Amino acid sequence: MSSMKDLNVTFEAINEDGSYSEGDTIVGSVSFRLTKEVKVKSLSVKAKGDVKAEWTEGTGYFQITHTAKRRYFKVKEYLIARNGTVLPKGVHTFRFGLKIPEGSMPSSFKGVYGKIVYMFEAKMSRSWWWPSKVKKKINFISKTFQQFWEVMHPQSGTVSKNIGGLSQGRVQMSATTDRNVCTPGETISVVAKICNSSSKNTRPKFKLEQKTVFRCNESTKKWVMNLFKEVGETISPNSERTVSCQLKIPDDAISTIHNCEIISVEYYIKVYLDISFAFDPEVVFPLVIVPSRCAAIQPGEAVGPHPPGTTVVTS
């Protein structure tokens, strides 16, 4: 029976949700209980960040597995040197401080075909025993979102379509949004002005779409989710109307991932006209969703530790 019990790791929270970012130091302690005097070969702590995407295509002999991965960082510290030391019976606590490197790294993420994981591990090694380990996930939120607030602005776009066949005429739509950057839980105002000069009925529709792309060399895998959809009233032939939509961002929407070459997460607001037996004209607005903490940071301020804030199509 092992003489080492209750190996545990605790972090000292530096913000409300216990998240970490580039340049932060993870401060905490490793604790355990010894039932007798023990010679410990080493006690170490390490933190690392990795991204991996993987999916399989085909069947049988024609099955191919695509895999891509990258390590962003790995830092390690010995709390007990590798030449070992003798510890008496009782409860022991060792403090540590591991600094996450600077640089642009993506936020934590878990998806259907890949994940971005930041992990902390404490390991104790003793003679004639398998090493004892305890792992803990690091909630990592990238600091790079500040750049988006600096370029926040309204968006506008126009689309038109000639209706052929027996339903002659033209349909035109101008759409605007009040911003291109938001946080989870916020509401975006979308306005569309429609001029229906055709003999067909048309109906405006509003949609928020999340697109995740997993990349492995030349191969990609897409995962698309519709997070919001609203249908406006029918617009009769030869008439004009201005319609608006209060588009609510889900409270649990994950942040945009823009700085990872293997996994990306993007959002789009789509405003389009539903016309029977015709290609639906649409205006597409890119949208960046950032952690809630970023909303309180003005351009030029330092970004410190911060809290975070359906139809499925695959291809």
C-alpha positions in Angstrom: 0.0 0.0 0.0 1.3 3.4 -1.0 2.5 5.6 1.9 1.6 8.8 -0.1 -2.0 10.0 0.1 -4.2 12.8 -1.0 -2.0 14.3 -3.7 -3.7 17.6 -4.7 -3.1 20.9 -6.5 -4.7 24.2 -5.8 -4.4 27.5 -7.7 -4.6 31.0 -6.2 -7.3 32.8 -8.2 -6.1 36.0 -9.9 -9.6 36.9 -11.1 -13.3 36.0 -10.7 -13.3 32.9 -12.9 -9.8 31.7 -12.3 -8.6 32.1 -15.9 -5.1 32.8 -17.1 -3.6 34.5 -20.2 -0.3 35.1 -21.9 2.3 36.3 -19.4 0.4 35.4 -16.3 2.0 33.4 -13.4 0.1 30.4 -12.1 0.7 30.5 -8.3 -0.5 27.7 -6.0 0.5 24.8 -4.0 1.0 21.0 -4.1 0.0 19.1 -1.0 0.0 15.4 0.1 0.1 13.3 3.2 2.7 10.7 4.1 1.9 7.8 6.4 5.5 7.2 7.1 9.0 8.7 6.4 9.6 8.5 2.6 12.5 9.3 0.3 11.1 11.3 -2.6 13.3 11.3 -5.8 11.6 14.4 -7.2 8.5 16.5 -7.1 7.8 18.6 -10.2 5.1 20.8 -11.6 4.6 21.7 -15.3 2.2 23.6 -17.5 1.7 23.2 -21.2 -0.6 24.3 -24.0 -1.5 22.1 -27.0 -3.9 22.2 -30.0 -4.9 19.0 -31.8 -7.4 18.3 -34.6 -8.3 14.8 -35.8 -10.9 13.2 -38.0 -11.3 10.0 -40.1 -12.7 9.8 -43.7 -13.6 6.7 -45.8 -14.1 3.1 -44.7 -12.1 -0.1 -44.7 -8.9 -0.1 -46.7 -9.8 3.4 -47.9 -10.0 4.9 -44.5 -7.7 7.9 -43.9 -7.1 9.6 -40.5 -6.2 13.3 -40.6 -4.2 14.6 -37.6 -2.6 18.0 -36.9 -1.2 19.2 -33.6 1.1 21.9 -32.2 2.5 22.7 -28.8 2.4 26.3 -27.8 4.5 26.1 -24.6 5.7 23.9 -21.8 7.2 25.2 -18.6 8.5 23.0 -15.7 9.8 23.5 -12.2 11.2 21.1 -9.6 9.9 21.6 -6.1 12.1 18.8 -4.9 15.4 18.4 -6.8 16.0 15.2 -8.9 18.7 14.0 -6.4 15.9 13.4 -3.9 15.2 14.2 -0.2 13.7 12.4 2.8 10.4 13.7 4.1 8.9 12.8 7.5 5.4 11.4 8.1 2.7 14.0 8.0 1.1 16.6 5.7 3.4 18.5 3.3 2.7 21.6 1.2 5.0 23.0 -1.5 4.3 26.3 -3.2 5.0 27.0 -6.8 4.9 29.8 -9.4 4.9 29.0 -13.1 4.9 31.8 -15.6 3.1 31.3 -18.9 5.2 32.7 -21.8 4.2 35.9 -23.6 3.0 35.7 -27.2 -0.3 35.2 -29.1 -2.0 31.9 -28.1 -5.6 30.9 -28.6 -8.2 30.5 -25.9 -9.2 27.1 -24.5 -11.6 25.2 -26.8 -13.2 21.9 -27.3 -15.0 20.9 -30.5 -16.2 17.9 -32.5 -12.9 17.3 -34.3 -10.3 19.0 -32.2 -9.5 20.9 -29.0 -7.1 23.5 -27.6 -6.1 22.4 -24.1 -3.9 24.0 -21.4 -3.0 21.6 -18.7 -1.2 21.7 -15.3 0.4 18.6 -13.8 2.2 17.8 -10.5 4.2 14.6 -10.4 6.0 12.9 -7.5 8.6 10.2 -8.2 9.8 7.6 -5.6 12.1 4.6 -5.8 10.3 1.3 -6.6 6.9 3.1 -7.2 5.2 4.3 -10.3 5.1 8.1 -10.3 2.0 9.7 -8.7 0.4 12.4 -10.8 -2.5 14.9 -10.5 -3.7 17.0 -13.4 -5.8 20.1 -13.6 -7.0 22.0 -16.7 -6.1 25.7 -17.1 -8.9 28.0 -18.2 -6.9 30.0 -20.8 -8.3 33.2 -22.4 -6.2 35.0 -25.0 -5.2 38.6 -24.5 -5.3 39.3 -28.2 -9.0 40.3 -28.3 -8.2 44.0 -27.4 -7.2 44.6 -31.0 -10.9 44.1 -32.1 -12.3 46.8 -29.8 -9.9 49.3 -31.4 -11.6 48.7 -34.8 -15.2 48.3 -33.7 -17.6 50.0 -36.1 -21.1 49.6 -37.6 -21.5 47.6 -40.8 -23.6 48.0 -43.9 -24.2 46.2 -47.2 -26.5 46.1 -50.2 -27.7 43.3 -52.4 -30.1 43.2 -55.4 -31.6 40.6 -57.6 -33.5 40.6 -60.9 -36.4 38.2 -60.9 -36.9 36.5 -64.3 -39.5 34.2 -65.8 -43.1 35.0 -65.3 -42.4 37.1 -62.2 -40.6 40.1 -63.7 -39.0 42.7 -61.5 -36.2 43.5 -59.1 -35.7 43.0 -55.4 -33.2 45.2 -53.5 -32.1 45.1 -49.8 -29.8 47.4 -47.7 -28.9 46.1 -44.3 -26.9 47.5 -41.4 -25.7 46.3 -38.0 -24.7 48.7 -35.1 -21.4 46.9 -34.5 -19.0 44.2 -35.6 -17.7 43.2 -32.1 -19.7 42.0 -29.1 -19.6 39.8 -26.0 -21.8 36.8 -25.0 -25.3 37.9 -23.8 -25.3 41.2 -25.7 -27.9 42.2 -28.3 -27.0 43.5 -31.7 -29.4 45.7 -33.7 -29.9 44.7 -37.3 -32.0 46.8 -39.7 -32.9 45.9 -43.3 -34.6 48.1 -45.9 -36.3 46.1 -48.6 -37.6 47.4 -51.9 -39.7 44.7 -53.6 -40.3 45.8 -57.2 -41.2 42.3 -58.4 -44.5 40.4 -58.6 -43.4 37.9 -55.9 -43.8 37.9 -52.2 -40.6 38.0 -50.2 -39.8 37.5 -46.5 -36.7 38.8 -44.7 -34.8 36.4 -42.4 -32.0 37.0 -39.9 -29.5 34.4 -38.8 -26.4 34.1 -36.5 -24.0 31.4 -37.7 -21.0 29.9 -36.0 -18.4 28.3 -38.3 -15.6 26.2 -36.9 -12.9 25.0 -39.3 -10.4 22.2 -38.4 -7.3 22.1 -40.6 -4.7 19.4 -41.3 -2.3 20.2 -44.1 -4.5 20.5 -47.2 -7.5 18.9 -45.7 -10.3 20.8 -43.7 -13.3 19.8 -41.8 -16.1 22.3 -41.2 -18.8 22.4 -38.4 -21.5 25.0 -38.8 -24.2 25.8 -36.2 -27.1 28.2 -36.4 -27.3 30.0 -33.1 -30.1 32.4 -33.8 -32.9 32.8 -36.5 -35.8 35.2 -36.9 -38.2 35.4 -39.8 -39.9 38.8 -40.6 -43.3 39.4 -42.1 -44.1 38.9 -45.7 -43.4 41.9 -48.0 -45.9 42.1 -50.8 -45.1 42.7 -54.5 -44.3 46.3 -55.5 -43.8 47.6 -51.9 -41.1 48.8 -49.6 -40.6 48.1 -45.9 -38.0 48.6 -43.2 -37.6 45.8 -40.7 -35.4 45.4 -37.7 -34.2 42.5 -35.6 -32.7 42.5 -32.1 -30.2 39.6 -32.4 -29.3 38.1 -29.1 -25.9 36.6 -28.7 -26.2 33.4 -26.6 -24.8 33.7 -23.1 -22.7 30.6 -23.6 -21.2 31.6 -27.0 -17.5 30.8 -27.1 -15.1 33.5 -28.1 -13.9 33.9 -31.7 -10.6 31.9 -32.3 -8.6 33.9 -34.8 -4.9 33.1 -33.9 -4.7 29.3 -34.4 -3.6 27.8 -37.6 -5.3 24.4 -36.9 -8.7 25.5 -35.4 -10.6 28.7 -36.1 -14.0 29.8 -34.9 -15.8 32.6 -36.8 -19.3 34.2 -36.6 -21.5 35.7 -39.3 -24.7 37.6 -39.3 -26.7 36.8 -42.4 -29.6 38.9 -43.6 -31.4 37.4 -46.6 -34.7 37.4 -48.5 -36.7 34.2 -48.9 -38.1 34.3 -52.5 -39.9 31.2 -53.8 -38.3 29.4 -56.7 -35.3 31.9 -56.7 -31.9 32.1 -55.3 -32.1 34.0 -51.9 -30.1 37.3 -52.0 -28.2 37.9 -48.8 -25.9 40.3 -47.0 -23.3 38.7 -44.7 -21.6 40.6 -41.9 -18.6 39.1 -40.0 -18.9 39.3 -36.2 -16.2 38.9 -33.6 -17.3 37.6 -30.1 -14.8 38.4 -27.4 -14.8 37.6 -23.6 -17.0 39.8 -21.5 -14.0 41.3 -19.6 -12.7 42.9 -22.8 -15.8 45.2 -23.0 -14.6 47.2 -20.0 -11.1 47.7 -21.4 -10.5 50.9 -23.4 -8.0 51.1 -26.3 -4.5 51.4 -24.9 -5.2 49.8 -21.6 -3.3 46.7 -20.5 -5.3 43.5 -20.7 -4.9 41.7 -17.4 -6.4 38.6 -15.9 -10.1 38.6 -16.8 -13.4 36.6 -16.4 -15.0 35.0 -19.4 -17.7 36.1 -20.1 -29.9 24.6 -34.0 -29.1 23.1 -36.9 -25.8 21.3 -37.5 -24.1 21.0 -40.9 -20.9 19.1 -41.5 -18.7 18.8 -44.5 
